[in-house]
Each structure stands twice: as C-alpha cells, then as structure tokens.
Amino acid sequence: MSDHRVAPAGGASPGGTPSASAPVSVPVPVPAHEPPYYAVVFTSVRTEGDNGYGETAERMEELVKEIPGFLGVDMARTPGGLGITVSYFRDLDAIEEWRSHLEHRAAQQNGRAHWYESYSLHVTKVERSHSFERARERD
C-alpha cells in the first residue's frame, strides 16, 4: 500500500469547485500513520474566479505525491469560500523539500498575486493518531 493517499472532499476538484468529470464518491480521510509525523494546515479564502487555480492545484497534487515522506492530503472548502488543506509528511525534511520545490514556489507566488484574499499556514507535529473506517457490506 502506498503512503501517497490523497482524499479530496467528494466530487470536488482540488480548486474546491465541483468537477463535471469527477465521479461522486464518499470522501475518505487520510488514515492515521505511526507518529510522530507532521501536518501542514493551509487555510485560505479565495478570490473570485478560477484564474488558472484549478489547473495549478491539480499539478501541485501530482507533484507533492513525488516528495519522499509525503503521506497524503485532506481538502475541504465551505460554500462560503473558506478552504482547508491538511497535508501530512513523515518529517520536516519532506516539508522543506515541498516548500522549496520550484513549481510549488511559483504557485505560491501566483497565490499571493491572484488566488487568495487571505491565508494562514501552520506546521504541527502529530504525536498521537488513530483512525476508524466502517466495514462496507459486499454486494
């Protein structure tokens, strides 16, 4: 099983808008991992319009999966426009590699210039973790 599990809020693109091609599915949170590991919490309010955000967000989702130590990401956006993305990484070196990735740096600059009214970023060490998933009935 891969450590690279991405779990967007069901039926939404990484940009937070419904995707016409995305199948409607039940969102699945990133499962618990053996602590310690790190969570990067990015909370944002977007500007009006897409302005290339959706395409860039999809590209970032592809790229972050290539970072050794990336564990997964949970994303959600409220109808009012508040977005929360929690990315999980095995260690601080993985976070630094992602933070300094050239394409990610360009996306960060575009975010400040075009896509965000405001945002905050928090890096936290996960010291305890557990998860639950209801067993599904077979047909």
C-alpha positions in Angstrom: 0.0 0.0 0.0 1.3 3.4 -1.0 1.9 6.2 1.5 0.6 8.6 -1.1 -3.1 8.7 -0.4 -5.0 11.8 -1.4 -8.5 12.3 -0.2 -10.3 15.4 -1.7 -13.7 16.3 -0.4 -16.1 14.2 -2.6 -16.8 15.3 -6.1 -14.7 18.5 -5.8 -11.6 19.3 -7.7 -8.5 20.5 -5.8 -9.7 24.0 -6.6 -12.8 23.3 -4.5 -15.3 23.5 -7.3 -17.5 20.6 -8.4 -15.9 18.7 -11.2 -18.1 17.6 -14.1 -15.9 14.6 -14.8 -15.3 13.5 -11.2 -17.4 10.6 -10.0 -19.5 11.2 -6.9 -17.7 9.3 -4.2 -17.6 9.1 -0.5 -14.7 11.2 0.8 -12.1 9.1 2.7 -9.8 10.9 5.2 -6.1 10.1 5.1 -5.7 7.3 7.6 -3.6 7.5 10.7 0.1 6.9 10.5 2.6 5.9 13.1 3.6 9.1 15.0 5.5 11.2 15.0 4.8 12.8 11.7 3.8 16.3 10.6 0.7 18.1 9.4 0.8 21.3 7.4 -2.5 23.1 7.7 -3.2 25.6 5.0 -6.4 27.7 5.5 -7.4 30.1 2.8 -10.1 32.4 1.4 -10.0 32.6 -2.4 -10.5 35.5 -4.7 -13.4 35.5 -7.3 -12.9 33.3 -10.4 -10.6 30.4 -11.1 -7.8 32.4 -12.9 -5.9 29.1 -13.5 -6.2 27.9 -9.9 -7.8 24.6 -10.6 -5.2 23.5 -13.2 -2.4 24.6 -10.9 -3.9 22.8 -7.9 -4.2 19.6 -9.9 -0.5 19.9 -10.9 0.6 20.6 -7.3 -1.4 17.5 -6.2 0.6 15.4 -8.8 4.0 16.9 -7.7 3.6 16.6 -4.0 3.0 12.8 -4.4 6.6 12.6 -5.7 8.1 14.0 -2.5 9.6 11.2 -0.4 7.8 11.3 3.0 4.5 12.7 1.7 1.7 10.7 3.4 -1.5 12.3 2.0 -3.7 15.3 2.0 -7.2 16.1 3.1 -9.1 19.1 1.5 -12.4 20.8 2.1 -14.0 24.1 1.0 -17.1 25.6 2.5 -19.8 27.2 0.3 -18.8 30.5 1.9 -15.3 30.1 0.4 -13.1 29.0 3.3 -10.7 26.3 2.2 -8.7 24.0 4.4 -6.0 21.7 3.2 -4.1 19.5 5.6 -1.0 17.8 4.1 0.8 15.1 6.0 4.5 14.4 5.9 6.8 11.9 7.6 9.4 14.6 8.6 10.5 18.2 8.4 12.9 17.4 5.6 9.9 16.3 3.4 8.1 19.6 4.2 11.1 21.6 3.3 11.6 19.7 0.0 7.9 20.5 -0.9 8.2 24.1 0.3 11.2 24.8 -1.8 10.1 22.9 -4.9 10.4 25.3 -7.9 6.9 24.7 -9.4 5.4 24.9 -5.9 7.3 28.2 -5.2 5.8 29.7 -8.5 2.3 28.5 -7.4 2.8 30.2 -4.0 3.7 33.5 -5.8 0.6 33.2 -8.0 -1.5 32.5 -4.9 -0.4 35.7 -3.3 -0.8 37.7 -6.5 -4.1 36.2 -7.8 -5.8 33.5 -6.0 -6.0 34.3 -2.3 -7.7 37.1 -0.3 -6.0 35.7 2.7 -4.4 32.5 4.1 -2.6 31.1 7.0 -0.2 28.2 7.3 0.5 26.1 10.4 3.0 23.3 10.7 2.4 20.9 13.6 3.9 17.7 14.9 1.4 14.8 15.2 2.2 12.9 18.4 -1.0 10.8 18.6 -3.1 9.4 15.8 -5.8 6.9 15.2 -8.5 6.3 12.6 -11.7 4.4 12.0 -13.5 3.2 8.9 -16.8 1.4 9.0 -16.8 -2.0 7.3 -18.6 -1.9 4.0 -21.2 -4.6 3.1 -20.4 -6.6 0.0 -23.0 -6.9 -2.8 
